[in-house]
Amino acid sequence: MSTNILPILSNSLIVFKEAIKNISKLNFPNSIEGENSIIPIPHKELPEILFITSYPPRECGIATYTQDLRSAIQEKFGHSLSLKVCALEAKESNYNYPDEVKYTLQTREEDQYAVLSKKINADKNIKMIFLQHEFGLFGGEYGVFLLKFMTRLKRPISTTFHTVLPNPNKNLKKIVRKIVDCSDNVIVMTNASALILKRNYGIEDKKITIIAHGTHLVSSMHEKHKKVRVHLADRIVLSTFGLLNEGKSIETALDALPEIITRFPNVIYLIIGKTHPEVVKQEGEKYRNFLYEKVNNLKLQNNVRFINRYLSLEELMEHLQRTDIYLFTSKDPNQAVSGTLAYAMACGCPIISTPIPHARELLDGAGLNFDFQNSKQLSAAAIKLLYNPELLDGMRLNALHKINPTAWQNSAIAHIELTQNSLAKKSILLKYEMPKITLDHILKMTTNKGIIQFSSIATPDLSSGYTLDDNARALIAISKHFELTGDFEDIELITIYLDFILFCQQDNGSFLNYVDIAGNFMTKNSIENLEDANGRAIWALGELISHEAILNEKLINKAKFALEKALIIVGNFKSPRAMAFSIKGLYFYNLKKGNIRIKNLITSLADNLVSKNRGVAEKKWNWYEDYLTYANSVLPEAMLYAALSTGSELYKNIAKTTFDFLLLIIFKGNEIKVVSNQGWHQKGKSVNRFGEQPIDVAYTVLALNTFYKEFKEPEYLDKMNKAFDWFLGKNHLRQIIYNPKTGGCYDGLEENNINLNQGAESTISYLMARLVFEQIENSKVEIQLYDDILETA
């Protein structure tokens, strides 16, 4: 083919890319959506999960619960499953249900249960049923109509008990036991409910799974939204939300208010929510009017505000984030769980609550309990907290740490894993959905000097200052992001991170690492070994220079000058990781130059790593040191880059054998478990578990991608997907490490909890790993487009 056609092909490719972007604005059924494209795929029936439950627009706590759970499963596994609903109705209604509602059931009509069971059994695509159980939802005494229906169904059933009544009479016990017998498993939301099922109903422990009530992630802790801030001014905000009914005992809080107001006159109590529709049908607004009258009698008009309307989730969360103390006043000791309580804790609200089981289990360090309908105890608790701001702040953090495992994303993972275990054949092939790429948290963490090192949850910790390490990583990630997206807003970030690296460079070519928030070098620069940070700076400069075709010449020249200046220090490195980082940077710097001086420097560094490998390697330990610490994958990856640069088969062989050795240690079954930062892994010793960090998982993804591109072994690609799934919940806690609401990544996975702080290292590491998959998807689209153009030509 004539070379004259290449510019035409290039222009055509741009046109096709623009066409794809325009196509993405259209709505295709059964399609795969990406960042820049949406590609129709052939119609295929996905395995279906059917929820039998009340469902919005019906106003009911279980309806909202199910909608949130379904949405979370859709978000996590949307291309693996079809999620449909059978909506329960107490009588004929005109609800305008969303598309996912496939069936309805009039629960007071006994004959309809048989009709519905036949429809479900005839639908071979339904693989699993999630039944939401509350005694009032189904017809007959204690909802007995449900039993024959369940016995007729020929699908696995997972039943969630939203209420578990203690001390049952003979009939109630019999019905509950039959429901359990018809279920493959039952879900409860608290340890207390599980204990009641075992002790009072004789249910076997193996049949019970505890999955806490789900909660929504919020973008940050206690950020006061502008609209809410304005209309609440500088008030101390107490709040309660939910559908009003007598069982909520709001009057207990109202009776406590006068004593609280004598100490804190600027308190305002928000009572958020409409009256429960079933209550309105039976008695109108009798209970709300009773509360209005009490407010007037106690002269609380300036301290109580009723918000008698439905709030969107976003608006509700804004009010909760503005709340100083959340009041939960239910007078029902048999209420096992409260979604409102969970949502308040997810927003970082300190809680004062009656001692329902849910509150007793969650509030250790996150709030205070008071006795049912005891307004004096409530007022004393509120006054105690309001007099102690430090205690309140501690409770906010404790609330977030306590409630984080219950995020809807984690609930979705737990439900689907339970489903997999219930199916005789693994008829659902699960794949985690890739989160959308966002720079929100990185932007939040970045000032005009650089990216802040640490955060408190999702709030930048300015006192931690900046590091060369983080800004070098950020420069690599954002330059790759710009290559993929062409988003010119990235240029400002690239400039900030590059300037920080240049600021850290000293006259002798080396770099300092630690800078305080005022822009001064910290004393710890003189007492720590900074080799790895220096190597990382060289890697970042080399990566940036490799993008010179798409970046400003002035930026590239500054990076080249700094890298050339740093070359004098490279030969002095003793740290294997500093050598490895440098090899990567020099490889990308020399990618288009073929400079023999740079190639010789890469050879010198690689020879040093070969020497280290030969010094410690033996049959059961093929590595470069007598231990595995952090960022292990970068060592064999650097050896492979050295092989690509020099053509050395020796480097290539050592790269592969050492990488395969590492993979045998960090991959167990279908999951990755990187080396623990709690003691590292010593040669000849057992592997330490727990204490896993995102940076190690991310570097493993990067290395697997590099090795797959070179060796084309499917195992590398498979492990790359499994490694990234660690961020999405495929880890020993079955919890997300990446927070899709903030765009931040949690700092570590411990044995029993996750470190919720979302520092720069973790967030950037996640982004680097995520961009690998975006690059792969973009390449697939471009290759297909290019092939189409060639065929046309």
Secondary structure, 3 states (H helix, E strand, C coil): CCCCHHHHHHHHHHHHHHHHHHHCCCCCCCEEECCCCEEECCCCCCCEEEEEECCCCCCCHHHHHHHHHHHHHHHHHCCCCEEEEEEEECCCCCCCCCCCEEEEEECCCHHHHHHHHHHHHHCCCEEEEEEEECHHHCCCHHHCHHHHHHHHCCCCEEEEECCCCCCCCHHHHHHHHHHHHHCCEEEECCHHHHHHHHHHHCCCHHHEEECCCCECCCCCCCCCCHHHHHHHCCCEEEEEECCECHHHCHHHHHHHHHHHHHHCCCEEEEEECCECHHHHHHHCCHHHHHHHHHHHHCCCCCCEEEECCCCCHHHHHHHHHHCCEEEECCCCCCCCCCHHHHHHHHCCCCEEECCCHHHHHHCCCCEEECCCCCHHHHHHHHHHHHCCHHHHHHHHHHHHHHHHHHEHHHHHHHHHHHHHHHCCCCCCCCCCCCCCCCCHHHHHHECCCCEEEEEECCEEEEEEEEEHHHHHHHHHHHHHHHHHHCCCCHHHHHHHHHHHHHHHECCCCCECCEECCCCCECHHHHCCCCHHHHHHHHHHHHHHHCCCCCCCHHHHHHHHHHHHHHHHHHCCCCCHHHHHHHHHHHHHHCCCCCCHHHHHHHHHHHHHHHHHHHHHCECCECCCCCEECCCCCHHHHHHHHHHHHHCCHHHHHHHHHHHHHHHHHHEECCEECCCCCCCCEECCCCCCCCCECHHHHHHHHHHHHHHHHHHCCHHHHHHHHHHHHHHHCCCCCCCCCEECCCCEECCEECCCCEECCCCHHHHHHHHHHHHHHHHHHHHHHHHHHHHHHHHHC
